[in-house]
């Protein structure tokens, strides 16, 4: 198992970044696919249709999201952990991202996938919203 660590800067407040990740409508907007996300600890979520699912482990609004996470490519009933830490910095938000427990054979695809399917479309949506 491997760990992915990434740091991303968004020209948006931590609240807006948090909402992009946790609001079903906004999440669906930037991914272009259906998301259903509980806003409660212990609540479940699905994204990219049914491709991604898991549970909210810890939520601190505008600061921290920790979730169990799995894709349909994982072995049945196996969950990894994703952690999104948001920090207000000059001009926007620094997101420090950690994805723990990534199967070795999926590491490269997931590492690139977070950039292509999350960070870049989120940046486009948030920057458009803040024009």
N, C-alpha and C positions, 0 to 999 in steps of 0.2 A: 504494500500500500504506500501511496505517496501523498504529499501535501502540496497544494497549489497556493502560492502567496502572490497577490497582486495589489498594486496601489493605483488608484485612479483619481483624477481631479475633475470635478464638475463645477461649472460656472453657475451654481445654484446654492441656495441655503440647505443645510442638513435636513430641514423639514421637507423640502421638495424632493430630495433624494430618497428619504425614508418613504414618502408617499408613493413615489414611482415604484418602489419595491413591494410595498404593503397594500396598496389600494388596487383592488381587482381590475377596475376600469383603466387606471393609468398603466398598470403592468401590461394589460392586454393591448393598450395603445402603442407602447414602444416595442413590444415583441411581435405584434401583428397576429397574435394567436390568443385563444381563450385562456384566461387565468381566473381562478376562484381562490381567494386568499382570506383566511380567518385573521382577524386582528387581535386574537387572544392567545396568550401562552397556552400551549396544549392543543390549540386549534390546528386544523389541517389546511393544506394548500395544494393546489394543482396549477401547473403552468405549461405553456406550449401544448394545449389540449390536455392529454393525459401522459405526455412524455416525462414530465417532472412532477414529483409529489413528495410530501413529507409533512412534518409537524413543526410548529413554532415551539422552540425550547425556552428561549428567553427573549423578551422584547422590552427595550427601553426606548420609547418614542424619540425620534430624531438623533439617537446615539448608537443603538446596538440592535442587531437582529441576529439571533442564533437559531438555526433550523436543522432538523434531520433532513436529509436530501437523498433522493434516488432518482435515477432515470430508468426507463424501461430497458436500457442496455445492461443494467446491473443484474447480478444474480438475484433470484427471487428472495424477497424479504431482507436484502442487504441495504443498509442505509449508511451514508457518509454524513459528515457535518459541515455546514457552511456557516461562516461568521462574517457579518458586515459591520464594521466599525466606522462611524461617521464623525468627522472632526471639522469644526468650522475653522477655516483658514482664510487668509486674505484673498478676496475675490471669489470665494466659493466654499466648496467642501472637499476634503480629502476622504476618500473611501479606502479603508484598509480591509482587504478581503482575504480570507483563509478558507480553503476547502480541504478538509482532513479526511483521510480514509479513501482516497481515490485509487481504484484498482490500477495496477501498473499498466495494463494494456489499454487503458482509456485516458491515461494522464495527458498525452499530447493533444488529443482531440478536445478534451474538456478545458485544458489550459487555453487553447485558441478559441474555443466556443464561448467562454466567458467574455472574451474581448469582442468577438464578432456579433454575438447574439444578445449581449447585455450592455457592456460599457459603451460601445459606439452608438447603438440606437438610443440608449438612455441619454447620452450627451446631446444627440440631435434633438430629442424631444424636450429636454430641460432647457437647452439654449434657445429653442424656438419659443417656449413658454415664457422665457425671461427677456425677450426682445422688447 
